[in-house]
Amino acid sequence: MQPQPPASLPWWRYPLVWLVIAGPATVVVAGLVTAVIAFRSADPVVATDYYRRGIEINKTLTAVGKSALPAMQGRNHAVTPTAP
C-alpha cells in the first residue's frame, strides 16, 4: 500500500500567498490615498505680480544688509583665529 499525499489546501489558505499580495495591495491603497489628497487640496495660485514682489524683497534685504554691516564685521572678527 502506497502512502497517500496530504490533501492540498485552497490557495487562500496559505499565509505566504497573503504576504505576497499584501505588498502590491498596500502600494495601490497608498496611491489612491495620495490621489484623493491631491485632488481635494489644490495648490495655491501664484500671484500674477510675483516678479515685482521678488524685486521688492531683494531691495528690502539689501537695505537690511547694509544696516547690519557692523554686526557682521564683529561676528566675523570674533570667529577669525588669532595669528600664532
Beta strands, then each sheet from edge to edge (+ up, - down):
end
